[in-house]
């Protein structure tokens, strides 16, 4: 890890802070974002600095998001984003409900941390995921991709 920025889950702050970081950090191979909502800002900064290259280009910097929302899936499909990690929304909701009910019934859960399985939407499986609509992020994909 050559640098980190506190995004505060704010797209504008993430853009500005990543931009500032790149004035100091000149060599890096990858960028990880805790939310796909920060991807466009990351791409803008990389592009402004002459560092934005598509997946497969020898100069490409690996970019990973989290959530596998429709925008991220479209960018993976276009070959701009390497991957995004997706948690199954149903599993997250059910785990939250079950834990809440346990607590309301006066039972503290045995485990303080509940791991919800994740999957990866990446360049190697994005076409299959889009065709099968197998993640929640494909629901609004038509806003970003014309697949007809």
N, C-alpha and C positions, 0 to 999 in steps of 0.2 A: 504494500500500500504506500503510494507516494504522496497521497493527499486526500483529504476529506473536506466536505463542506456540509454545514447544517442547512438543509433546505427549508426547514420548518413547514414542509409540505406545501410550499408556496412556489408556484411556477416562476414568478418574476425574481424572487430571491434566489432560487436555484440557478436561473440563468445568470444573474449578476455575480453570484459567488463562484460558479464554475468558470465564468469568464475571468474573474480575478485570479482564481487558482492557476489558470493556464498562462498567466503572465509570469508566474514563478516556476511552475512545473512544466518542463519542456519534453520530458520523455516518459511515456506511459503506454501501456498496451491495451487497457480496457477501462470501461466506465460502467459502474453498477448503480442503478437507481432504485430506491425503495418503492417507487410508484411509477407506473407508465405515464402518468400525467406530466412527468418531468422530461420525457423523451424529446419532445419538440424543441425545448430550450437547449438541451444537450446537443441536438443536431445543429441548431442555429449557431451555437458557439463553435462547434467543430468546423462547420462550414466557413464561418467568419475567419477562423485561424488557418484555413486551408488544409484541414485535417479530416474532412468528411469524404470517405471513399466507400463504395458499396462492398458488401460482403463478398469475399473472394479476391478482391484487389489486394496486392501485396502490401499496400500502405494502409489497409483497413484497420481501424481501431475497434476492438470488440465492444459492443454496447449491449447491456442486459437490463431489462426492466422487470418489474414485478406487477402482477395482476392479470396479464394477458388480456387486456381490454381490446376493443375493436381497433383502436388506432394502432396499438402495438402489433396486433396480428396483421394489419394491413402493411405495416412497415417491414415486418418479417417477410410477408408475401412478396413485397416489392424488392427485397434483397438489401434493405438498408439497416435493419436491426437483426442482431444475431439470434436472440431468444428472449423470452419472458416467462417467468414462473407463474403458474396458475394454481390457485387453491380452488377446489370445488366449492362453489357458493353454498350448495345444499348441505354439504358436510360441515362447513363452518357454522351455518345457521343452526343445524341440528345439535352440534356439539355445544354451542352457546345456550340453546334452550334447555338441553338436558342438564347442563351444569347449573344453570339458574334455578331450575326446578329442584335439584338436589339441595342447593343452599336454602331455598325457601321452605323446604321441608325440614330444615334444621340439620341436614347432613352435609358436612364438609366433604368435598370430593377427596378420594384417596390421592389423586394426583393433582398437583398444583398447576402443571402445564399439560395441556392437551394438544397433542400433535395431530394436525389435520393433513392428510396426504396431499401432496402437490404433484403437478405434472409440468412438463416443459413444452412450450410451443416454440419451435425452432425452425431454422431453414430446412432441416431434413424431414420434418413432419408437418409443416404448415399446410401444404396442399391437401393432405388427407384430413386434417382438422377442419379446414374450410369446407371441403366437400361434405364431410359428415356432420358439420355443425356440432362438434363434440365438446366445445367449451362455451361458457356464457358469453365470451367476447365475440363470438361469431354472430350473435343476435343482431347487432347494429352495424355489421360489417359493410353493408351497402352504402353507408354514409361516407366510407373511405375508399372503397373499391368498386369498380364496375365489373362484375363477374359475368355479365350476360354476353 
